[in-house]
Amino acid sequence: MVNISDLSEDFDKNYDLFIATALATGCVWALQNDEGFALCPSVDNDELDVMPLWSEPEYAEYHCRDEWRAYKLTPISVEELLDDWLPGMHEDLTLVGVNWSADLEGIEIEPLDLLEDIDRESSSD
C-alpha cells in the first residue's frame, strides 16, 4: 500500500521516484478545484508559483485537507504532461513541485528541466 510516509527527507530520491513511477504508470497527479489547480508560492523566489505534482494518487490525496480540502485529485497523463503542461508552465513562469512530502517540502524545478529528465530516463530504458 502506498502512503505519504513513503516519501523521504531525501528530495532527490523522491524526484527519482516521481520520474520512475510516472513512466511506469503513464500518469501523475495534481490537485484541482472549481477555481483551478493548487499552487504554492516558491520557497526560493517570491515572484514564482509552484504547482505540486505527485507520482501516486495517495500522495496527492493526503494534501486534500486544511486550505486544500476543497481540492480533488486530477490525473494528468505523462504524454499530456510532456507535450502540453510542462511547456505551458514554463511560459507561465510556474515551477513544478515534485513528490512533495507530508509537510509540502521537496524539489522545485523548472518545467523544462523536468521534461528533459523524464525524456532522458524514458530513452534509457
N, CA, C and O atoms as a GROMACS GRO file, in nm:
protein
  500
    1MET      N    1   0.084  -0.119   0.000
    1MET     CA    2   0.000   0.000   0.000
    1MET      C    3   0.088   0.125   0.000
    1MET      O    4   0.183   0.134   0.078
    2VAL      N    5   0.057   0.217  -0.085
    2VAL     CA    6   0.132   0.342  -0.096
    2VAL      C    7   0.083   0.438   0.012
    2VAL      O    8  -0.037   0.448   0.038
    3ASN      N    9   0.178   0.509   0.074
    3ASN     CA   10   0.145   0.602   0.181
    3ASN      C   11   0.237   0.722   0.172
    3ASN      O   12   0.352   0.709   0.129
    4ILE      N   13   0.190   0.838   0.211
    4ILE     CA   14   0.270   0.960   0.207
    4ILE      C   15   0.402   0.943   0.282
    4ILE      O   16   0.501   1.008   0.248
    5SER      N   17   0.404   0.857   0.382
    5SER     CA   18   0.528   0.836   0.459
    5SER      C   19   0.635   0.764   0.376
    5SER      O   20   0.750   0.756   0.417
    6ASP      N   21   0.596   0.713   0.257
    6ASP     CA   22   0.695   0.652   0.167
    6ASP      C   23   0.791   0.757   0.112
    6ASP      O   24   0.904   0.725   0.074
    7LEU      N   25   0.746   0.883   0.109
    7LEU     CA   26   0.833   0.991   0.062
    7LEU      C   27   0.929   1.028   0.173
    7LEU      O   28   0.889   1.049   0.287
    8SER      N   29   1.055   1.034   0.140
    8SER     CA   30   1.158   1.054   0.241
    8SER      C   31   1.201   1.200   0.250
    8SER      O   32   1.154   1.285   0.175
    9GLU      N   33   1.291   1.226   0.341
    9GLU     CA   34   1.352   1.358   0.352
    9GLU      C   35   1.458   1.379   0.243
    9GLU      O   36   1.511   1.489   0.227
   10ASP      N   37   1.487   1.273   0.169
   10ASP     CA   38   1.581   1.280   0.058
   10ASP      C   39   1.503   1.322  -0.068
   10ASP      O   40   1.445   1.239  -0.137
   11PHE      N   41   1.503   1.453  -0.095
   11PHE     CA   42   1.422   1.507  -0.203
   11PHE      C   43   1.466   1.455  -0.339
   11PHE      O   44   1.383   1.440  -0.429
   12ASP      N   45   1.595   1.427  -0.356
   12ASP     CA   46   1.643   1.370  -0.482
   12ASP      C   47   1.585   1.230  -0.504
   12ASP      O   48   1.549   1.194  -0.616
   13LYS      N   49   1.575   1.154  -0.396
   13LYS     CA   50   1.516   1.020  -0.405
   13LYS      C   51   1.367   1.031  -0.443
   13LYS      O   52   1.318   0.953  -0.525
   14ASN      N   53   1.297   1.126  -0.383
   14ASN     CA   54   1.155   1.147  -0.416
   14ASN      C   55   1.140   1.188  -0.563
   14ASN      O   56   1.044   1.148  -0.629
   15TYR      N   57   1.233   1.268  -0.611
   15TYR     CA   58   1.232   1.313  -0.751
   15TYR      C   59   1.252   1.194  -0.845
   15TYR      O   60   1.178   1.178  -0.942
   16ASP      N   61   1.350   1.111  -0.815
   16ASP     CA   62   1.375   0.992  -0.897
   16ASP      C   63   1.254   0.898  -0.895
   16ASP      O   64   1.219   0.838  -0.996
   17LEU      N   65   1.192   0.884  -0.777
   17LEU     CA   66   1.071   0.801  -0.764
   17LEU      C   67   0.958   0.857  -0.850
   17LEU      O   68   0.885   0.782  -0.914
   18PHE      N   69   0.944   0.989  -0.852
   18PHE     CA   70   0.841   1.054  -0.933
   18PHE      C   71   0.858   1.016  -1.080
   18PHE      O   72   0.763   0.974  -1.146
   19ILE      N   73   0.980   1.030  -1.131
   19ILE     CA   74   1.005   1.002  -1.272
   19ILE      C   75   0.983   0.854  -1.304
   19ILE      O   76   0.917   0.821  -1.402
   20ALA      N   77   1.037   0.766  -1.220
   20ALA     CA   78   1.024   0.622  -1.245
   20ALA      C   79   0.877   0.578  -1.241
   20ALA      O   80   0.832   0.503  -1.327
   21THR      N   81   0.803   0.626  -1.141
   21THR     CA   82   0.663   0.586  -1.127
   21THR      C   83   0.578   0.647  -1.238
   21THR      O   84   0.490   0.580  -1.292
   22ALA      N   85   0.604   0.772  -1.273
   22ALA     CA   86   0.529   0.836  -1.382
   22ALA      C   87   0.547   0.760  -1.512
   22ALA      O   88   0.451   0.739  -1.586
   23LEU      N   89   0.669   0.719  -1.540
   23LEU     CA   90   0.695   0.643  -1.663
   23LEU      C   91   0.631   0.505  -1.658
   23LEU      O   92   0.582   0.455  -1.759
   24ALA      N   93   0.631   0.443  -1.540
   24ALA     CA   94   0.574   0.309  -1.526
   24ALA      C   95   0.421   0.311  -1.536
   24ALA      O   96   0.361   0.220  -1.594
   25THR      N   97   0.358   0.414  -1.479
   25THR     CA   98   0.211   0.419  -1.476
   25THR      C   99   0.152   0.503  -1.589
   25THR      O  100   0.035   0.486  -1.624
   26GLY      N  101   0.233   0.593  -1.646
   26GLY     CA  102   0.185   0.681  -1.751
   26GLY      C  103   0.100   0.796  -1.701
   26GLY      O  104   0.028   0.859  -1.779
   27CYS      N  105   0.109   0.826  -1.570
   27CYS     CA  106   0.021   0.925  -1.511
   27CYS      C  107   0.089   0.994  -1.392
   27CYS      O  108   0.168   0.933  -1.321
   28VAL      N  109   0.056   1.122  -1.372
   28VAL     CA  110   0.093   1.194  -1.250
   28VAL      C  111  -0.035   1.257  -1.195
   28VAL      O  112  -0.139   1.256  -1.261
   29TRP      N  113  -0.027   1.312  -1.076
   29TRP     CA  114  -0.146   1.359  -1.006
   29TRP      C  115  -0.129   1.502  -0.957
   29TRP      O  116  -0.025   1.538  -0.901
   30ALA      N  117  -0.233   1.582  -0.979
   30ALA     CA  118  -0.239   1.720  -0.932
   30ALA      C  119  -0.365   1.736  -0.848
   30ALA      O  120  -0.447   1.645  -0.840
   31LEU      N  121  -0.379   1.852  -0.786
   31LEU     CA  122  -0.499   1.885  -0.710
   31LEU      C  123  -0.570   2.000  -0.780
   31LEU      O  124  -0.507   2.098  -0.820
   32GLN      N  125  -0.702   1.988  -0.794
   32GLN     CA  126  -0.780   2.088  -0.866
   32GLN      C  127  -0.911   2.112  -0.794
   32GLN      O  128  -0.970   2.021  -0.737
   33ASN      N  129  -0.956   2.240  -0.797
   33ASN     CA  130  -1.091   2.272  -0.751
   33ASN      C  131  -1.161   2.353  -0.861
   33ASN      O  132  -1.110   2.361  -0.973
   34ASP      N  133  -1.276   2.412  -0.829
   34ASP     CA  134  -1.352   2.486  -0.929
   34ASP      C  135  -1.277   2.607  -0.984
   34ASP      O  136  -1.306   2.654  -1.094
   35GLU      N  137  -1.181   2.657  -0.909
   35GLU     CA  138  -1.108   2.777  -0.949
   35GLU      C  139  -0.976   2.747  -1.020
   35GLU      O  140  -0.914   2.838  -1.074
   36GLY      N  141  -0.934   2.622  -1.019
   36GLY     CA  142  -0.809   2.587  -1.086
   36GLY      C  143  -0.727   2.488  -1.005
   36GLY      O  144  -0.778   2.418  -0.918
   37PHE      N  145  -0.600   2.485  -1.037
   37PHE     CA  146  -0.509   2.389  -0.974
   37PHE      C  147  -0.442   2.449  -0.852
   37PHE      O  148  -0.421   2.570  -0.842
   38ALA      N  149  -0.408   2.362  -0.759
   38ALA     CA  150  -0.340   2.403  -0.637
   38ALA      C  151  -0.202   2.458  -0.670
   38ALA      O  152  -0.125   2.395  -0.744
   39LEU      N  153  -0.172   2.574  -0.617
   39LEU     CA  154  -0.041   2.638  -0.634
   39LEU      C  155   0.008   2.685  -0.498
   39LEU      O  156  -0.070   2.713  -0.407
   40CYS      N  157   0.140   2.694  -0.486
   40CYS     CA  158   0.204   2.747  -0.366
   40CYS      C  159   0.307   2.851  -0.409
   40CYS      O  160   0.359   2.844  -0.520
   41PRO      N  161   0.337   2.946  -0.322
   41PRO     CA  162   0.448   3.036  -0.354
   41PRO      C  163   0.580   2.958  -0.344
   41PRO      O  164   0.594   2.869  -0.261
   42SER      N  165   0.673   2.992  -0.429
   42SER     CA  166   0.805   2.929  -0.426
   42SER      C  167   0.879   2.967  -0.298
   42SER      O  168   0.870   3.080  -0.251
   43VAL      N  169   0.950   2.872  -0.244
   43VAL     CA  170   1.033   2.896  -0.126
   43VAL      C  171   1.153   2.982  -0.165
   43VAL      O  172   1.200   3.065  -0.086
   44ASP      N  173   1.203   2.963  -0.287
   44ASP     CA  174   1.326   3.029  -0.331
   44ASP      C  175   1.303   3.163  -0.402
   44ASP      O  176   1.395   3.244  -0.410
   45ASN      N  177   1.181   3.185  -0.453
   45ASN     CA  178   1.157   3.306  -0.531
   45ASN      C  179   1.012   3.352  -0.510
   45ASN      O  180   0.918   3.290  -0.560
   46ASP      N  181   0.995   3.461  -0.437
   46ASP     CA  182   0.861   3.512  -0.404
   46ASP      C  183   0.777   3.544  -0.527
   46ASP      O  184   0.654   3.548  -0.519
   47GLU      N  185   0.842   3.566  -0.640
   47GLU     CA  186   0.772   3.607  -0.762
   47GLU      C  187   0.711   3.488  -0.838
   47GLU      O  188   0.630   3.508  -0.928
   48LEU      N  189   0.748   3.366  -0.800
   48LEU     CA  190   0.704   3.248  -0.875
   48LEU      C  191   0.610   3.161  -0.794
   48LEU      O  192   0.621   3.152  -0.672
   49ASP      N  193   0.516   3.097  -0.865
   49ASP     CA  194   0.430   2.996  -0.804
   49ASP      C  195   0.485   2.858  -0.840
   49ASP      O  196   0.558   2.840  -0.937
   50VAL      N  197   0.446   2.762  -0.758
   50VAL     CA  198   0.485   2.623  -0.779
   50VAL      C  199   0.358   2.539  -0.783
   50VAL      O  200   0.270   2.554  -0.698
   51MET      N  201   0.348   2.453  -0.883
   51MET     CA  202   0.237   2.359  -0.890
   51MET      C  203   0.288   2.222  -0.849
   51MET      O  204   0.369   2.162  -0.919
   52PRO      N  205   0.240   2.172  -0.735
   52PRO     CA  206   0.286   2.040  -0.691
   52PRO      C  207   0.222   1.928  -0.774
   52PRO      O  208   0.104   1.934  -0.808
   53LEU      N  209   0.303   1.828  -0.805
   53LEU     CA  210   0.258   1.707  -0.873
   53LEU      C  211   0.313   1.587  -0.798
   53LEU      O  212   0.423   1.592  -0.743
   54TRP      N  213   0.236   1.481  -0.797
   54TRP     CA  214   0.278   1.359  -0.728
   54TRP      C  215   0.269   1.241  -0.823
   54TRP      O  216   0.192   1.242  -0.918
   55SER      N  217   0.349   1.139  -0.794
   55SER     CA  218   0.353   1.020  -0.879
   55SER      C  219   0.247   0.917  -0.840
   55SER      O  220   0.221   0.823  -0.916
   56GLU      N  221   0.187   0.932  -0.724
   56GLU     CA  222   0.086   0.838  -0.676
   56GLU      C  223  -0.037   0.916  -0.630
   56GLU      O  224  -0.023   1.022  -0.569
   57PRO      N  225  -0.157   0.865  -0.657
   57PRO     CA  226  -0.277   0.936  -0.612
   57PRO      C  227  -0.282   0.951  -0.460
   57PRO      O  228  -0.331   1.052  -0.410
   58GLU      N  229  -0.233   0.852  -0.388
   58GLU     CA  230  -0.235   0.859  -0.241
   58GLU      C  231  -0.149   0.973  -0.188
   58GLU      O  232  -0.184   1.035  -0.088
   59TYR      N  233  -0.038   1.002  -0.255
   59TYR     CA  234   0.046   1.115  -0.212
   59TYR      C  235  -0.029   1.246  -0.228
   59TYR      O  236  -0.027   1.332  -0.140
   60ALA      N  237  -0.096   1.261  -0.342
   60ALA     CA  238  -0.171   1.384  -0.369
   60ALA      C  239  -0.291   1.395  -0.275
   60ALA      O  240  -0.317   1.501  -0.218
   61GLU      N  241  -0.363   1.285  -0.260
   61GLU     CA  242  -0.485   1.286  -0.180
   61GLU      C  243  -0.458   1.326  -0.035
   61GLU      O  244  -0.543   1.388   0.030
   62TYR      N  245  -0.341   1.291   0.016
   62TYR     CA  246  -0.305   1.327   0.153
   62TYR      C  247  -0.319   1.478   0.175
   62TYR      O  248  -0.352   1.521   0.286
   63HIS      N  249  -0.294   1.556   0.073
   63HIS     CA  250  -0.292   1.702   0.086
   63HIS      C  251  -0.429   1.767   0.068
   63HIS      O  252  -0.440   1.889   0.074
   64CYS      N  253  -0.533   1.688   0.046
   64CYS     CA  254  -0.670   1.741   0.033
   64CYS      C  255  -0.727   1.766   0.173
   64CYS      O  256  -0.825   1.704   0.214
   65ARG      N  257  -0.665   1.858   0.243
   65ARG     CA  258  -0.704   1.894   0.380
   65ARG      C  259  -0.668   2.040   0.403
   65ARG      O  260  -0.603   2.103   0.320
   66ASP      N  261  -0.711   2.091   0.515
   66ASP     CA  262  -0.684   2.230   0.552
   66ASP      C  263  -0.722   2.324   0.437
   66ASP      O  264  -0.835   2.319   0.389
   67GLU      N  265  -0.628   2.408   0.392
   67GLU     CA  266  -0.664   2.505   0.288
   67GLU      C  267  -0.692   2.439   0.153
   67GLU      O  268  -0.748   2.503   0.063
   68TRP      N  269  -0.655   2.313   0.137
   68TRP     CA  270  -0.680   2.242   0.011
   68TRP      C  271  -0.791   2.137   0.026
   68TRP      O  272  -0.801   2.046  -0.056
   69ARG      N  273  -0.874   2.148   0.128
   69ARG     CA  274  -0.977   2.046   0.150
   69ARG      C  275  -1.081   2.043   0.038
   69ARG      O  276  -1.146   1.940   0.017
   70ALA      N  277  -1.098   2.152  -0.034
   70ALA     CA  278  -1.195   2.157  -0.145
   70ALA      C  279  -1.137   2.104  -0.277
   70ALA      O  280  -1.206   2.100  -0.378
   71TYR      N  281  -1.012   2.066  -0.275
   71TYR     CA  282  -0.946   2.017  -0.397
   71TYR      C  283  -0.969   1.867  -0.414
   71TYR      O  284  -0.987   1.793  -0.317
   72LYS      N  285  -0.968   1.825  -0.539
   72LYS     CA  286  -0.985   1.684  -0.575
   72LYS      C  287  -0.865   1.639  -0.659
   72LYS      O  288  -0.799   1.720  -0.724
   73LEU      N  289  -0.841   1.509  -0.655
   73LEU     CA  290  -0.734   1.451  -0.737
   73LEU      C  291  -0.766   1.467  -0.884
   73LEU      O  292  -0.879   1.448  -0.928
   74THR      N  293  -0.663   1.502  -0.960
   74THR     CA  294  -0.678   1.513  -1.105
   74THR      C  295  -0.559   1.442  -1.171
   74THR      O  296  -0.444   1.481  -1.152
   75PRO      N  297  -0.588   1.337  -1.248
   75PRO     CA  298  -0.479   1.269  -1.319
   75PRO      C  299  -0.437   1.348  -1.443
   75PRO      O  300  -0.519   1.411  -1.510
   76ILE      N  301  -0.308   1.342  -1.471
   76ILE     CA  302  -0.253   1.402  -1.592
   76ILE      C  303  -0.166   1.296  -1.657
   76ILE      O  304  -0.073   1.244  -1.594
   77SER      N  305  -0.195   1.262  -1.781
   77SER     CA  306  -0.114   1.161  -1.848
   77SER      C  307   0.028   1.216  -1.869
   77SER      O  308   0.048   1.336  -1.885
   78VAL      N  309   0.125   1.127  -1.868
   78VAL     CA  310   0.263   1.169  -1.889
   78VAL      C  311   0.279   1.232  -2.027
   78VAL      O  312   0.352   1.330  -2.042
   79GLU      N  313   0.210   1.177  -2.126
   79GLU     CA  314   0.216   1.235  -2.260
   79GLU      C  315   0.167   1.380  -2.259
   79GLU      O  316   0.231   1.468  -2.316
   80GLU      N  317   0.054   1.404  -2.194
   80GLU     CA  318  -0.001   1.539  -2.184
   80GLU      C  319   0.092   1.630  -2.101
   80GLU      O  320   0.110   1.747  -2.133
   81LEU      N  321   0.149   1.574  -1.995
   81LEU     CA  322   0.243   1.649  -1.912
   81LEU      C  323   0.360   1.699  -1.995
   81LEU      O  324   0.398   1.816  -1.988
   82LEU      N  325   0.418   1.610  -2.075
   82LEU     CA  326   0.535   1.645  -2.155
   82LEU      C  327   0.502   1.736  -2.273
   82LEU      O  328   0.576   1.828  -2.304
   83ASP      N  329   0.389   1.709  -2.338
   83ASP     CA  330   0.354   1.784  -2.459
   83ASP      C  331   0.291   1.920  -2.430
   83ASP      O  332   0.315   2.017  -2.503
   84ASP      N  333   0.210   1.928  -2.325
   84ASP     CA  334   0.132   2.049  -2.301
   84ASP      C  335   0.164   2.119  -2.169
   84ASP      O  336   0.196   2.238  -2.167
   85TRP      N  337   0.156   2.045  -2.061
   85TRP     CA  338   0.167   2.105  -1.928
   85TRP      C  339   0.303   2.170  -1.902
   85TRP      O  340   0.309   2.288  -1.868
   86LEU      N  341   0.410   2.094  -1.919
   86LEU     CA  342   0.541   2.149  -1.883
   86LEU      C  343   0.581   2.267  -1.972
   86LEU      O  344   0.630   2.367  -1.919
   87PRO      N  345   0.562   2.260  -2.105
   87PRO     CA  346   0.590   2.380  -2.185
   87PRO      C  347   0.502   2.499  -2.144
   87PRO      O  348   0.550   2.613  -2.140
   88GLY      N  349   0.374   2.474  -2.114
   88GLY     CA  350   0.285   2.581  -2.072
   88GLY      C  351   0.325   2.641  -1.938
   88GLY      O  352   0.317   2.762  -1.920
   89MET      N  353   0.366   2.556  -1.846
   89MET     CA  354   0.411   2.604  -1.715
   89MET      C  355   0.538   2.688  -1.730
   89MET      O  356   0.556   2.788  -1.660
   90HIS      N  357   0.624   2.648  -1.821
   90HIS     CA  358   0.745   2.725  -1.848
   90HIS      C  359   0.707   2.865  -1.898
   90HIS      O  360   0.762   2.965  -1.852
   91GLU      N  361   0.613   2.871  -1.992
   91GLU     CA  362   0.568   3.000  -2.046
   91GLU      C  363   0.503   3.086  -1.938
   91GLU      O  364   0.516   3.208  -1.939
   92ASP      N  365   0.432   3.021  -1.844
   92ASP     CA  366   0.363   3.093  -1.736
   92ASP      C  367   0.455   3.125  -1.618
   92ASP      O  368   0.411   3.182  -1.519
   93LEU      N  369   0.583   3.087  -1.629
   93LEU     CA  370   0.679   3.107  -1.521
   93LEU      C  371   0.634   3.041  -1.391
   93LEU      O  372   0.642   3.100  -1.283
   94THR      N  373   0.585   2.917  -1.404
   94THR     CA  374   0.542   2.838  -1.290
   94THR      C  375   0.637   2.720  -1.275
   94THR      O  376   0.668   2.651  -1.373
   95LEU      N  377   0.684   2.698  -1.154
   95LEU     CA  378   0.772   2.586  -1.126
   95LEU      C  379   0.689   2.461  -1.095
   95LEU      O  380   0.568   2.470  -1.074
   96VAL      N  381   0.755   2.346  -1.094
   96VAL     CA  382   0.690   2.220  -1.058
   96VAL      C  383   0.744   2.174  -0.924
   96VAL      O  384   0.865   2.169  -0.903
   97GLY      N  385   0.654   2.140  -0.834
   97GLY     CA  386   0.691   2.078  -0.706
   97GLY      C  387   0.674   1.928  -0.723
   97GLY      O  388   0.565   1.881  -0.753
   98VAL      N  389   0.781   1.854  -0.703
   98VAL     CA  390   0.781   1.711  -0.738
   98VAL      C  391   0.777   1.624  -0.613
   98VAL      O  392   0.865   1.629  -0.528
   99ASN      N  393   0.669   1.540  -0.604
   99ASN     CA  394   0.653   1.445  -0.494
   99ASN      C  395   0.682   1.508  -0.358
   99ASN      O  396   0.765   1.458  -0.282
  100TRP      N  397   0.614   1.618  -0.330
  100TRP     CA  398   0.634   1.684  -0.201
  100TRP      C  399   0.588   1.597  -0.086
  100TRP      O  400   0.493   1.520  -0.099
  101SER      N  401   0.657   1.610   0.024
  101SER     CA  402   0.631   1.531   0.144
  101SER      C  403   0.502   1.575   0.213
  101SER      O  404   0.432   1.665   0.165
  102ALA      N  405   0.471   1.511   0.324
  102ALA     CA  406   0.353   1.545   0.404
  102ALA      C  407   0.358   1.691   0.450
  102ALA      O  408   0.253   1.752   0.471
  103ASP      N  409   0.477   1.746   0.465
  103ASP     CA  410   0.495   1.885   0.508
  103ASP      C  411   0.503   1.983   0.390
  103ASP      O  412   0.541   2.098   0.408
  104LEU      N  413   0.467   1.935   0.270
  104LEU     CA  414   0.477   2.016   0.148
  104LEU      C  415   0.619   2.067   0.127
  104LEU      O  416   0.641   2.184   0.095
  105GLU      N  417   0.714   1.978   0.145
  105GLU     CA  418   0.854   2.011   0.122
  105GLU      C  419   0.908   1.919   0.014
  105GLU      O  420   0.875   1.801   0.006
  106GLY      N  421   0.994   1.978  -0.071
  106GLY     CA  422   1.056   1.899  -0.176
  106GLY      C  423   1.116   1.987  -0.282
  106GLY      O  424   1.129   2.109  -0.265
  107ILE      N  425   1.152   1.924  -0.392
  107ILE     CA  426   1.218   1.993  -0.502
  107ILE      C  427   1.120   2.084  -0.574
  107ILE      O  428   1.005   2.048  -0.599
  108GLU      N  429   1.168   2.204  -0.608
  108GLU     CA  430   1.100   2.295  -0.700
  108GLU      C  431   1.189   2.301  -0.823
  108GLU      O  432   1.306   2.337  -0.815
  109ILE      N  433   1.132   2.266  -0.938
  109ILE     CA  434   1.215   2.255  -1.058
  109ILE      C  435   1.150   2.328  -1.175
  109ILE      O  436   1.028   2.337  -1.186
  110GLU      N  437   1.235   2.381  -1.262
  110GLU     CA  438   1.189   2.446  -1.384
  110GLU      C  439   1.124   2.338  -1.471
  110GLU      O  440   1.181   2.230  -1.487
  111PRO      N  441   1.006   2.364  -1.526
  111PRO     CA  442   0.935   2.262  -1.602
  111PRO      C  443   1.015   2.198  -1.715
  111PRO      O  444   1.005   2.077  -1.736
  112LEU      N  445   1.094   2.276  -1.788
  112LEU     CA  446   1.170   2.218  -1.900
  112LEU      C  447   1.282   2.128  -1.850
  112LEU      O  448   1.323   2.036  -1.921
  113ASP      N  449   1.333   2.152  -1.729
  113ASP     CA  450   1.434   2.062  -1.671
  113ASP      C  451   1.369   1.927  -1.638
  113ASP      O  452   1.429   1.822  -1.662
  114LEU      N  453   1.248   1.931  -1.584
  114LEU     CA  454   1.176   1.806  -1.556
  114LEU      C  455   1.147   1.732  -1.686
  114LEU      O  456   1.162   1.610  -1.693
  115LEU      N  457   1.104   1.805  -1.788
  115LEU     CA  458   1.077   1.744  -1.918
  115LEU      C  459   1.202   1.672  -1.971
  115LEU      O  460   1.193   1.559  -2.017
  116GLU      N  461   1.315   1.739  -1.964
  116GLU     CA  462   1.442   1.678  -2.009
  116GLU      C  463   1.475   1.553  -1.930
  116GLU      O  464   1.515   1.451  -1.987
  117ASP      N  465   1.458   1.559  -1.798
  117ASP     CA  466   1.491   1.444  -1.713
  117ASP      C  467   1.400   1.326  -1.742
  117ASP      O  468   1.446   1.212  -1.745
  118ILE      N  469   1.271   1.352  -1.765
  118ILE     CA  470   1.179   1.243  -1.798
  118ILE      C  471   1.213   1.185  -1.935
  118ILE      O  472   1.214   1.064  -1.953
  119ASP      N  473   1.242   1.271  -2.032
  119ASP     CA  474   1.282   1.224  -2.166
  119ASP      C  475   1.408   1.139  -2.157
  119ASP      O  476   1.416   1.032  -2.218
  120ARG      N  477   1.506   1.187  -2.082
  120ARG     CA  478   1.633   1.114  -2.070
  120ARG      C  479   1.610   0.977  -2.007
  120ARG      O  480   1.664   0.877  -2.054
  121GLU      N  481   1.530   0.973  -1.902
  121GLU     CA  482   1.502   0.845  -1.834
  121GLU      C  483   1.422   0.750  -1.923
  121GLU      O  484   1.445   0.629  -1.922
  122SER      N  485   1.328   0.804  -1.999
  122SER     CA  486   1.245   0.716  -2.085
  122SER      C  487   1.327   0.660  -2.200
  122SER      O  488   1.300   0.549  -2.247
  123SER      N  489   1.425   0.734  -2.247
  123SER     CA  490   1.507   0.684  -2.359
  123SER      C  491   1.617   0.590  -2.313
  123SER      O  492   1.679   0.522  -2.395
  124SER      N  493   1.643   0.586  -2.181
  124SER     CA  494   1.748   0.496  -2.131
  124SER      C  495   1.696   0.357  -2.101
  124SER      O  496   1.773   0.266  -2.072
  125ASP      N  497   1.562   0.339  -2.109
  125ASP     CA  498   1.504   0.208  -2.081
  125ASP      C  499   1.523   0.112  -2.195
  125ASP      O  500   1.479  -0.003  -2.188
   0.00000   0.00000   0.00000
